Every structure is written in C-alpha cells, then in structure tokens.
Amino acid sequence: MKNNKICFPVLSLIITLFSYTASQAQVIDRIIAVVGKDIILKSDIESQFLQYRAQGIQDAGLNCDIFEELLTQKLLLQQAYVDSIEISESQIESEMDRRLRYFISQIGSQEKLEAYYNKSINEIKADFKPLIQEQMLVQQVQSKIIDNIKITPSEVRRFFNALPPDSLPLISSEVEIGHIVKIPEISQAIKDETRQRLNTYRERIVNGADFTALAVMYSDDPGSARKGGELGFFNRGELYPEYETVAFGLAAGEISPIVETKAGFHIIQLIERRGERINTRHILLQPRPSVEDIAKAKNTLDSVYDAITAGSLTFEEAVIQYSDDPSKNNAGIIVNPNSLSSKFETSDLEPSVFFVVDKMILGEISNPVPMRTEEGLQAYRILYLKSRT
C-alpha cells in the first residue's frame, strides 16, 4: 500500500461523502458516508483502525483501505436488500453460538466473557445479532456473484507466477496440538465446607436477607455477581442440566435448595419464566483445590512425562489413562471451536499455549504447564505438537 493511495470512486448518486478532517477534534462522532439506508461513522473507521494496530499492522494508507472495505460491505448489503435475501433466525443463532463458543474458548469461560464485556451472555448476543445478520447477508450476495465463475488450476498458476515476490501474501502457520489434562481432585472436606457456607447464605435469604446483595458480595460468578446474580433469559438446554432441571421447577421468587454442577454449588431464584425461557439469579460458590491437591496433580503429570519420554508409555495411552479432559475421546487432540477442525493458526492460540508450542519440535511433548479449566479452576497439562504446517 502506498502513502498516496486514493480510495476508489463510488457513484455519487448512491453515496454522499462528508468532509473528514482531523482538525475537528471536538466532534465525538460523525457520518462519513451514506450508502442507501445505511451509514458509515467516523467511529467505525477508528474502531477498525485500532483493531488493525493492535494486530501490529502499520500502514499510512490504512484508514483509506478500511473506508474502502466498509463501502464495499455496505454496497453488498444494499444489493442484499434489493434481492430480498433473507437469513433465518435459526441461521443467525447458529452462527452466533459458533462465534461465542470461539470467544469463550479464547477468554477461558462464559463468566470471563461476561466480565470482559460487563454484560450478560444474552446482552452480548443482542449486541452481536445485527452485525452477524449483516455479515451473513453480505456473504450470500458474494456467493451469488461468484457462483458461476470457473477458474482452472492453470489460470491460478499463471496469476501467482505473475505476482511480484514482495506482493505474495503471508499465510499463518497452522498446528495440531494434543494435551493431557490433570484437574486437581477436591477433597470431600473442602466440598462440604463450601456447601455449608452456601447453605448459610440460603438461610439468611429465606429469613429476609436480600439475595442480590449477597450475590454481589459472595458469588464466584463474576459475570452475574455485579448484577445481583441475575443471568438474563436462557432457553431450555442452554444452562447446566442440573441447574435448569431445578430452575424450571421453581415458582417466581422461590429459592432452590443447593444445586451442584460442573461450575460448583448454586442456590437459584427464579425471576421470571416465559414459556421455555427463564430468567434466574444465582449465587455460585466454587470449591477450590488446596495447594496439596494442585501439587499432587502436577506430580502425576511429571510421572506421565517421564514415562512417555522414556518410551514406556505412548502419548495416546497416557491420554486414555490419565487425562481429565473430554479430548481424551479424540486421542487428546484439541478441536478448534471456530473451524471445528484440529488445525489452529498460531495467532489463534492462547499466549500460554503459543509460547510453549512455538519452541517445540514435531512429535515433542512439553513438561507439565499450568492452565485454567472452563470453570476457572487451576489445573496442569502436558502439550503435544502433532503437526506444523
């Protein structure tokens, strides 16, 4: 990209451009272009610019390229309106769930995602929905445009052979990774103490204490605690099975007995039910392993590491015998939630995984390294580099 690059011209009958100068710093936001019934804001360009900068992309013509990209997207969106293309609610929900699963896998848990955005999962979905719908409409138009285009391998070869070497795109490295996860066992004494503490809070609520105040002070769910424990509306099948079995059986305002799920121990209050959707608040307490329990898990994996490197145990055998992760049903190989394949671009890996795997050679395993489970609890794992492309 050149410094003097000029954004491509667009028919003025379709788009009205407005002046865009940095000298008017007092303007919080402004319309830069109108494409049909949609607008492009100054903040849209700045937001995308900051995302590129965060990825290390530096270019003097970056704003121009972002503006060109946004104009193209809006033009395609207008064509989708003209063609009366429709995206069903189920398609939008499916795509939204896929993306949220990816975000959750990157940040660690649903609770951490809610804490990051300072919103409930339903509020995050409501924010994402219009954007995802627009993107899916644009994709449909793009598919229609290229549907009948046929390109032969020889044409592709001629095109790439004609490109200057410095114009060839860089493609991220891809890796396949396996792991053996050991989650520290929590003693029954710690579980009993946690349950008793939660039961104390329940008794206080039954005797007139404010549920929301106790949730703010004591709940281990950061996403809902700041909202007094309120989760927002969820459909049947979207919550832990044990949680929703009890929650759907409550009357409005009723307090549940203690419920145990993978996340820990809950007490639940039903706020409102609308058919097969419920809004509840809860207090979650997570029994946490002791220092000794954590050390025991690491020592177990130290022994597994020694056995694999000595050749007395294969990685696959160790996965079956020792791993506490569902990936043991896939020979320990981690599935990319974004693509549903076993391939990860290195840029998509958690930093804690990337810095370990980046130094490994093909077929190597790592020493036990710390990790966090989806529920936010400390654990250890051995990483295995299966392939690198």
N, C-alpha and C positions, 0 to 999 in steps of 0.2 A: 504494500500500500504506500502511496506517495503522499507527501505533505500537501501537495496541491490538488489532490483528488477532488473531483466535483461530484456531488450527489446526482444521480440520474434524473433527467427531467420527467415530470409526470403531467398529464393533461390538466390544465388549469380549470377545465370545466368539472373535473372530478375532485380535485384537491385545491383548497385555498391555503396558501402558505402565509404564515405570520412572521414578523421580524423576530429574530432570536439573537439577542446580544447579551454579552456577559456584563456589560456596563450597568444593567438594571438589576443590581444585586438585591434590591429591596423587594422584588417580586418573588413571592413564595412559590407560585406555580403559574403556568400559563399554557394556553393551547398553541401548539406549534403547527399542527396541520389538521384538516378535517377531511376524512375520506368517507364519502357517503354520509351515513348517520353515525359514524364513529369518529373519535378524536384521538390525536396523539399529543400527550402532555410533555412539557419540559421535564417533569419528574420521571416520566417513562424512560427517556433517554439517559438521564442521570443515573437512575437506578441500574439500568443495564450496563452503563459505563463502569460503575463501581464494582459490579459483579465480574466484569472482564479484568479490571485492575486487580481484584482480589485473586484472580487466577494467574496473575503475573503477565497478562497481555498488555503491552505498552505500544501505542502507535499514535502518531499525531493525527491520523485520519479516522480514529476510532469512532468519534461521535458521528461522522458522516456515514460510516458503514452501518452503525446502529440505526440511524434515521432511515437509511435505505431499506434495511431489513424490516423495520416496523411498517414502512409504507407498503412494502410487498405483502406483508401479512394482512394488513388492513384491506388491500385491494382484493386479495384472495377471499377474505371474509365477505366482502361485498358481493363477490361472484357467488358465494355460497347462498347468500340471501336471494339473489336473482334466480338461482337454480332451485330454490326451495329445498335445499338439502337439510335433512333433519337428523339429529343424533338422539337416540332414545335415552331415557333416564337410566335404564339398566346399563347401557354402554358407558355413560358418564360415571356412574357409581363404580363400575368395574375398573375403569381407568384410574379413578381417584383412589380406590382402595389399593391398587397396584403401586401407585406413587407413594402413598402414605406408608405402605409396608417397607418401601425402599428407604424413605426418610427415617422411619423408626429404626431400621437396621443400622443406619449410619450414626444416629444420635444415641442409640442404646436401648431406649424403651419408649412406650407411648407417653409415660409420665414425663420423661425428659423432653419429649417433643412439645408437650403441652406447656411445660415450664419455659421452654425456649421462646415460644410464641406468646406466652402469657394468655393462652386461650384454651378452651376445652377442645377435644377432638372434633366435636360437631361444629364448633365455631370455625375451626381451621378448614373443615370440609366446605362450609358455606363460603368462605373466602376464596377457596381454590376453584369452586364449581364453575363460575363464569369463565375463568381463564382456560380451564380444561375443555369446556364446551367450545370455545373459540378455536383452540388449537386443533380439536378433532374435526371441526368444520373445515378449517384450512387444509388439513391432511386429506380430507375427502375431495376437495377441489383439486389439489395437487395430483391425487391419484387419477382423477378423470382426465387431467391434462396429459399425463404421460402414459395413460393406459394403452394406447395404440402405437406407442413409439417402440420400435425394434432396433436394437443395437447389436451388431455382431462382434465376436471377440477380436477380429482383425481391426475393426473400427476403434475399439477401445485401445488396442495395442498402438495403432498409429497416433491416436490422440496423446497418449502418455509419452511416446517416443519423441513427440514434437515439443513437449514441455521443457523449458529450461530447468536444469537441475535444481536451481535455487527456488523454483516455484512448486516443487513437489511437496505435497502435504506431509506433515509428520503424523504418524499413527501411533497411539499409545501402546505400550507393551501390555500384553494380557497374560495372566497367570491363572493356574488352577491350584487351589490350596485345600489341604485337608487339616483336620485338627482332632486331638484327643482332649476332651474337656473333663476336668475333675472338679465337681462342685462340693465344697466342704459340707460334710454332714453336720446338721444342727442337733445338738443334744436335746433329749426329751425335757430336761430340766429347763433349758432356755425357752423351748416352746411353751411349756406350762407357765413359766413366769410371764411370757408375752401375752398368753391367753388371759391370765388372771388380771394383768394390768388393763387389758381392753375391757374385761368384764366390769372392772371398777368404773371405767368411763360410761359404760352402758347403764349401770345402776344409777349413776349421777344424772344421766339424761332422763331415765324413767322417773326419777324423783324431782324433775323440773329443771335441770340444767340445760343450757342452750346447746343443741347439737352442733350448730355452725361454729360457735366459739371454741368448743373442744376440738373440732376438726382442724381449725386454724392453728391451734396450739400444739396438737399432738399427732395428727395424721402423718404417716410416712409417704403419702402420695402428694408430691409437690404440685402436680398439675391441678388437683382439685382442692387442696388444703386452703389455698388463698381465696377460694370461692366458697368457703364454708363446707367443703366436702362434696359440693354439687358436681355431678358428672355431665349433665345435659342429657338429651334424649338419645337413646340407643334402641335399635331394633333387636328383636329376639335373635340370638345367635351371634351377636357382636361382643358379648361380655364373657367372662369366665363362666363355664357351665354351672359350677356350684353357686356362683354369685347370682346368676339370673334365675336359676331354679327357685331360690329363696325370694328374690326381689319381685318376681312376677306373682308370687303368692301373698304379698303384703297388701294391706289396705293403706290408703293415703294417710301419711303421718305415722304409721306403725313402725316400731323399731324391731329389727330382726334379732334373733339370737346370734351368737358368734358363728361366722362362716369362714371356713378355711379354703383358700385357693392357692395356686402356684405363687401368687404375689405375697401371701401371708394371711393374716387374720383380719376379717372385716366385721363391723356392725353396719347395717344398712337401714336407711329410712326412705320409704317411697314418697316422692314429692307429688308425682302425677303419672297417670297411665292413659295413653291414647291408643286403644286397640292393642297392637303388638309392639308398641313403643313405650318405653318407660324413662322417666327422669328420676334419678335417685341421688342421694348424698350418702357418703360413707366415711368412716374412719378406718384407715388401714394401719396396722402395726406389723412390721416385718421382723420376725425373729432373726437375729444376725449371728453368724457363727463366731465362736470365740477365737482368740489368737491361736490356741492349740488346735482347733478344728481346721483352720486355714493352713497351718504348718503341716498337719497330717496329710492334707490333700496334695500339697506340694511335694512332700516326701514320697508319696505314692507315685507321682509322675516322675520324680527323679529316678526311682527304681525302674519304671517303664522305659525311660530314656536310655538307661544303662543297658537294659535287656535288648532293646532294638538295635542300639549301636554295636552291641556285642554279637548280634546275629542270632540270638536265641529266641527272638520274637519278631515277627514282621509287624509293620505298621498296621496292616489290616486286622491281624489277630489282636493287637493291642486295642484297637478301636472297639472291637466286639466285647472284649473282656473288661475294659476299664472306662470307656467314655460314658459320660452322663448326658451327652447332647443327642437330640434326635437325628443328627447327621450320621450317627452310627449305623442307621439303616441304609445309608448311601456310602458305605465304606469310609466314613469320616469326611468325605468331600463336601465343602461348603457350597450351597447353591446361591447364586446371585439373585436376590429378590427382584431386581429391576428387569433382568432379561430371562430369568428362570433357567439359566444355563449355569454350568460350573465355571465359566470364564469371568474374570474380573479385570477391567482395566486398572492399572496400578494407581491411577488417580482416584479411583472409586474406593480404594481400600482405606480402612481406618488407619490413621497415622501409626497407632501402636502396632498394627499388623504389618504395614508397609515397611517400617524401619527394621523389622526383623527379617521379613521375606526378601527384601532388596539385597541383603548380604548373603543369602543362601544360594547354594548351587543345586542343580536339578536332582531330585530324589533325596535331598537332605532334610533332616528334622531339626527342630530347634530345642534348646533347653526349655524347661517349663517357664512360661511367662505369665504374668498376671493378666486378668481380664475381668469384665463385668458381665453378668448374665442379663437377660432381658428385664429381669426384676430388679436390677441394680445391685445385686449381691456380688461380693468378691469371689473369684474362682481362679483356677490356673488351667493352662492348656499347653500342649505341645503342638507346634505348627509343622506342616509337611508341605514342601513345594513339589507338586506333582508334575507341572509343566510350565514352561515360559515361552511365549511366542514373541 
